[in-house]
Amino acid sequence: MNYINNLPDGWTIYIWLIAGAMIVVAVIFAIRWAIHNDQFDEDIKYLVFDKDDKDKMTEAEFAKSQQVLKEQMEKREHFLSMKAKEDKKAHDRS
């Protein structure tokens, strides 16, 4: 503890600079992850609707909703098939 008390004035700014740099790096990695995992998909709002909500939307919105839902289900099926292959591969190794 005596070592810290003997340091010259102004040393704490370096700790703040290092902490700030670590935060910036973490934010960059988080944004990169979000981009690769479709976290900035503006069409996600259409997934809360189903066929019973047709009367609450215009024809264009309903068509867009159905298209987005179809694309999301295709992504889901692809993800599940890839996960099943990975699980099978892991099971075969053990």
C-alpha positions in Angstrom: 0.0 0.0 0.0 2.9 2.3 0.7 4.0 1.9 -3.0 0.8 3.5 -4.2 1.1 6.4 -1.8 4.6 7.1 -3.1 3.6 7.3 -6.8 3.8 10.8 -8.3 0.6 12.8 -9.0 -1.4 12.1 -12.1 -0.8 8.3 -12.3 -4.5 7.5 -12.1 -5.2 8.9 -15.5 -3.3 6.0 -17.0 -5.6 3.5 -15.2 -8.6 5.4 -16.7 -7.1 5.4 -20.2 -6.5 1.6 -20.0 -10.1 1.0 -18.7 -11.4 3.2 -21.5 -9.5 1.4 -24.1 -10.8 -2.0 -22.8 -14.3 -0.7 -22.9 -13.9 0.5 -26.5 -12.4 -2.9 -27.5 -15.4 -4.7 -25.8 -17.9 -2.5 -27.6 -16.2 -3.2 -31.0 -16.4 -6.9 -30.4 -20.0 -6.6 -29.2 -21.0 -4.7 -32.4 -19.2 -7.2 -34.5 -21.0 -10.1 -32.8 -24.3 -8.3 -33.3 -23.8 -7.7 -37.0 -22.9 -11.4 -37.6 -26.0 -12.6 -35.6 -28.6 -10.4 -37.3 -29.2 -8.2 -34.2 -29.7 -5.1 -36.4 -32.5 -6.7 -38.5 -35.3 -4.0 -38.9 -37.8 -6.6 -40.1 -37.9 -8.4 -36.7 -40.9 -6.3 -35.8 -43.0 -8.3 -38.3 -42.4 -11.5 -36.4 -45.0 -10.7 -33.7 -47.8 -10.9 -36.2 -49.5 -14.0 -37.5 -52.3 -14.7 -40.0 -55.0 -13.6 -37.5 -53.6 -10.0 -37.6 -54.3 -9.5 -41.3 -57.2 -7.1 -40.6 -54.9 -4.9 -38.5 -52.4 -4.3 -41.3 -52.4 -3.0 -44.9 -51.9 -5.6 -47.7 -48.3 -4.5 -48.1 -47.5 -4.8 -44.4 -49.2 -8.2 -44.3 -47.2 -9.5 -47.3 -44.0 -8.2 -45.8 -44.9 -9.9 -42.5 -45.5 -13.2 -44.2 -42.3 -12.9 -46.2 -40.2 -12.1 -43.1 -41.8 -15.0 -41.2 -41.0 -17.4 -44.0 -37.4 -16.2 -44.1 -37.1 -16.5 -40.4 -38.5 -20.0 -40.4 -36.0 -21.0 -43.1 -33.1 -19.6 -41.0 -34.5 -21.5 -38.0 -34.6 -24.8 -40.0 -31.1 -24.3 -41.3 -29.8 -23.5 -37.8 -31.5 -26.5 -36.3 -30.2 -28.8 -39.0 -26.6 -27.5 -38.5 -27.0 -28.0 -34.7 -28.3 -31.5 -35.2 -25.2 -32.3 -37.4 -22.9 -30.9 -34.8 -24.6 -32.8 -32.0 -24.4 -36.0 -34.1 -20.7 -35.4 -34.8 -20.0 -34.8 -31.1 -22.0 -37.9 -30.2 -20.1 -40.1 -32.7 -16.8 -38.9 -31.3 -17.7 -40.0 -27.8 
